[in-house]
Amino acid sequence: MNRFPAWVEIDLDAAKHNIDRVRSIVPPGVRMLLVVKADAYGHGAVRISRLAVECGVDMLGVATLDEGRELRKAGITLPILILSPVLSQELEGVLDNDLAVTASSYEFVEKASGIAVRRGAVCTLHIEVDTGMGRAGIAQEQAIEAISRMSSLPGIRLAGVFTHFPASDSDVDFTMDQIRAFTGIVDGLKETGVAFEYVHCANSAAILNFPSSHFNLVRPGLLVYGHAPSIVLKDTIDVVPVMSFKARLVLVRDMPGGASISYGRTYIAPGPVTMGVVPVGYGHGLSHRLSNRGQFLFRGKRVGVIGRVTMDMTMLDLSEFADAGVGEEVVIFGRQGDAEITADDVARWDETLNYEVLCRISKRVPRVYLRSGRIESMKTLLGVREAL
């Protein structure tokens, strides 16, 4: 890949493998909602959604109305659920784009009903119940009564009911309490004559840890992108990272001992240093916290970041390589030869989550989509184009 100074590679074969692996550990007949919010965790929502269609995924999950609109504009016809609350002012757009929307209160559903009736339409809803996440959703104590009332409103379709786990990777007892509470609510609603096509609560961690949470729909996100949702789950399923972040040296300089490098003069060369400049910085999605502590791969070896990460450039210590040259590949995370830096490694240096490492890579970084090791297509700020 010589066309870009920095780029992200998306391995579509790895994504398909991961979808298949997730499907293999849930019971037959359990459907899959693939979470593609935040531009599919930085992987490109449109292309990943098209792959999801190819792989027989049943539904897509986004976080905003505009994310849903983007997929509809691209010709994606799968059911799409907006997983986060929306404003009532956005319901017209929800209906215009045939999206399902999450509801967390009777008042919201009442507004949705009124708008749908006025338009002669039907608004599809998934009701979120808060069983312990402490974020969105109807309080579990009020859920049966409130949802029963919703079911009698005109112009709406109660397609799904769900809850969300805050600690399915770490707290067995709390999560089991959530599953029992949610099951009781679903069963109680059935007794009142309210049943749902989709009953769901299993995120990536729960898919692995809690088979009783699978119900009839699971919601993988990070697993499909090839990462465990926590370190303790790292070796529990054979998934493959889909994304690699790469760049090329744009400058190599010999710096004398005592020279300061980058803003703030936080790095003073202890002796002669061969410095490599990579055209990637926090404007591309690297964290400023990688300053003087992060590592990249060069010629299959780890090399350290020296000085502060800047908006558009990061400096590396290449002193052990006498002949490092402009144009050579550097891997920010991914594989190079037998060596690998993972998103988990970057997250550890950055004191954050692997989710954030993936999601924050900006749109200025081209996405290069690979199939069978060959470039299929590329997405840049100027749009999508097929491989040349």
N, C-alpha and C positions, 0 to 999 in steps of 0.2 A: 504494500500500500504506500505508493510514493506521491499520491496526489495531495495529501494534507499534512500540515505540520503537526497536527494533533487530531485524533479520531477515536471513536468508540467502535469496537467490533461487537456485533450481536450475532451469536451463533444460533440460528433458527433450529438446527438439528438438536442442539442441547435443550432448547425450550420444549420441543416436541417430546424428547426423552423424559423430561421432568413432568410434563403433563401425564404421560403414560405411567410414570412411577407413582404419581399421586393417585391416579385412577386405580392402580393395582392394589392399593391398601385400603380402599373404601369398598363397601359391599356393592355387588352388582345392582344396578338400578338407581343408585344414589347419583344425583346429577351434580354438575360442577358449575359454579360461578367463578370465573377468573377475574381477579381484581386487577384492573388496568388503570386505576387512578394515578395521578401524578405522572402522566405520560408513560404509563406502565412501568412505574418505578424507574423512569429514565430510559427505558428501552425503546420507547416509541409506541404509543397506544394504538395507532392505526395499524401498523405492521403486525404487532403482536395480536391484535384482535382478529386480523385476517388469518393468522396462523391458528388462532383459537377456533375459528370457523372450520378450517381444514381438519382440525383434530376432534371435532364433534363436541366442543364445549357448549354448554346449554345456555349460559347467560354471562353477561359482563357486568362488572361493578365499577362505577366511577364515583367521584366525590362532588362534582359540580354539574350544573346544567350545561355549561359550555363544553365540558369534557364529553358529555353525551351528544351534544350537537356536533362536535368534531367527528365522532364516529358515524353518526347518521349521514353527515355530509360526505364522508368517505365511502358510503354505500354499505355500511355494516347494518344488517337487518336483525341480528340476534336480539333477544330481549336484553334491555339495559336497565340496571337499577342504580339510581343515585343513592349512595349509602349514607351520605351526610344530610342533615336537615337543609331544606331550602326555604326561601322566603315565599310567602303566599303570592307576591308579585311575580314570581318566576313560574307559577303554575301554568300560565298561558303557554310559555315556552316548553314546559314539560309535555303538555298535550300536543303541541304542534309537532314535536319530535318523537312522539310515541314512546316516551320513557316512563318507567316506573319510578316512584318516589317513596322515600322513607318518611313515615309519620311517627311523631312522638307525643301527640296530644289529640284529644277529641276536637279541640278548637281548630287545629290545622285541618283535620279531615272534614270538618264542617265547611270550612272555606273552600276546600278542594271540591266538595260536593256541589256547592253553590256555583262555582265557576264552570264545572263540567255540565251541570244541568242547563245553565244559560247557553252553553255552546252546543248542546245536544250531543255531548261526548261522554266518555267514561274515563275516569282517572284511575290508573292502576297503582295500588299502594302496597308496601310492605310495612307492617307495624313493628317498630322496635320496642322491646321491653327491657327496661333496665333491671337486671338481676344482680348488679354489683359492679358494673363498669364505672358508674358514677359520672356519666357524661350525657349522652342523649338517650331518649327512650321514655316510655311510660313507666312510672314506678310499679314494681311487680304487685304491690298490694292493691293497686287500682286497675290492673290490666284487664281482668275478666269483665268487670262492669263496664269499663270505658270501651273496650273493643266490641262488646255486645251491642252497645249503643251505636257505635260506628257502623255496624253491619246493617243497620236499618236505614241508613242515609242513602238517598238516590244518587246516581251518577258516579258511583265509585265501585271499584272491584278490589276487595281485600284478597290480594293474590298470595301474600306471604306474611309470615311472622318470624321474628328472629331476635336473638340477643347477642351480646358480644362479651368476650372474656378479657379481663385485664391481666391475668396471670396464668394462662393455660400452659406456659412453659416452666412454671416455677412453684405453683401452689395447688397441690392436688386436692386438698380438702375444700378450699374455697371454690375451686372450679366445679367439683362434684356437687357442691351445694347449689351452684348456679344451674347446673344441668337438671338437678331434681326440681328446682323451683320452676324452671322453664317448662319442663315436661308436665308438671302439675297445671300450669297455666294453659298449655295446649290441650290437655285432657279436659280441663274444666270448660274451656270454650267449646269443645266438641259436645259436651253435655248440654250446652245452651243452643246447639245447632250451628255453631260457627266453626267451619273447617277451612283449611288453607291448602292451596296447591303446593306451596313451598314452605317448608319448615327448616330453619337453618340457624346454626350458631358456630360451626367449626371453622376457625381460622387455621393458618398453617400449623401452629403449635398444637392445637386441639385435634387436628387430623391425625397427628402422630401420637398424641398422648391419651386421647379420650375417645375411643370408638363409640361410646354411647352418645357422643355429641354429633354424630354424623347425620342423624335424621334422614331427610331425603334430598339434601343439597349441602355441599361443602363449599367453602370460600377460600381457596388457596390464593396466596399472593406471592410472598417471598420464596416459597418452595419452588414454584414454577420458574422463578428467575435464578434458581440454583443455589439458594443459601438457606441455612437453618435459621429459624427465628430467634435462637439463642445458642450460646456456646454449648450448653448441656445437651442440646439436641443435634449437635453437629454430625454425629456418625450414625444417626438412627434411620437415615434413608439415603439411597444412592442418587443424589441429584447433582447436576453439573452446572457450574457457573455459566451463565449465558453471556455476560458482558465482560469485555476486557477494555481497558483504557490505555491508549498508547500515544506516543509522540515521537518526534525526531529532534535530535540536537540541532539547534540553529546557530550555535556559536560555541567554540572551545577556546579558552584563554588560559595562559600561564600567569598566575597571580603570585607576586612576591610575598614572602613572609611579612606579616604586619599589615597587609592590605585588609581593609574592611569590605565586607560584601553585603549588599542590599541595605534596605531602609533600617534606620536605627542603629546601624553598626553593631548588630548583635553577634556577628561572627567576625573574628579577627584571625586571619590565617596564621597558624602557629609556625609555619615555614612555607616554602614554595608549594603552591597548590595548583593542580590542573582543574580548572572550573569548566563545567559544561552548563550551558544555558538551554533550558527546555521551554518552549513557548506555551506554557500552561500555568495558570495561576488561579486565584480565587474567583476571577471573572469567568473561569471555565468550570468551577465547582470544587476545586481543591480547597481544603480548609487552611486558613492562616495558622491554625494550631500545628500544622505539620512543619512549621519553621524550625530549623535546627534539630528536628527529631524524626521526620518521616524518612522513608526509604523508597527508592525506585529500583528497577532491574536494568542493568546495562551489561550486555554480553553474558547474560545468564548469572550475574552476580549482583548482590545488593549493594547499592551505593547510597550515601547519605545526603539529605537535603542540607545545604549550608546557607545560612542567612535566612532572612524572612521571605516567605512566599509572598509574591506581589500579585497585582491584579492579572498580569498577563505573562509573567515569567517566573520560573523557579530555577535555582542554581544547585548544582550537584558537585560533589567531590569525586573527580575521576582521576585522582593522582596515581592510582595503581595501574592505569592504562597509559602507556607512553605514546600511543598513536591514535587516541580517540579522535574521531572526525565528524565534521558537520554532516548531517543526514542520517547518522546511525540511529537505530531504533532504541527507544527507552520505554519500558513498561511501567505504568503507574500502578495498575493492578491487573493481574492476569498471569499467564505463563510466558516464559521465555526460555527455551531449551528445557532443561530439567528443573529450573527454578520457578517458584511461584510466589507472588504477593497476592493475598486475598483481600476482599473487601473487609473481612474481619480484622486483618492486620491493620489496614488503614483506620478502621474504626477504633482499634485499641490505641493507636498513636494519637488519634484525634479525640479520644475520650467521648465517643458517640456510638451510634448504632450502625450496623451494616445497611439498614434501610436508608439512613440519611446519606451515606456515602454514595449509594446508587442514585437516589432521587435528585440530588443537588447538581448533577452534571448538567451544565447549561446547554441551551439549544445552539449556542455558537460552536459546539463540538459536533462535527458531522457524525452521523450514525451510519455504519457500514454493515449491511446485512449479508451474512454468509450462509450458503447451503452447500453441503458436501465439500467444504473447504474453499468454495469459489464465491466471488462477490455476486450477489443476486441484484442488489439495489443499494442506493445511498440516499440519505436524507440530510440536506444542508439547510442553511438559512434561506437558500434560494428555492427550496422545494425538493421533491423526490425525483430521482432519475434512475433509470435502469443502468445496469453495469455496461460500461463501454467496451 
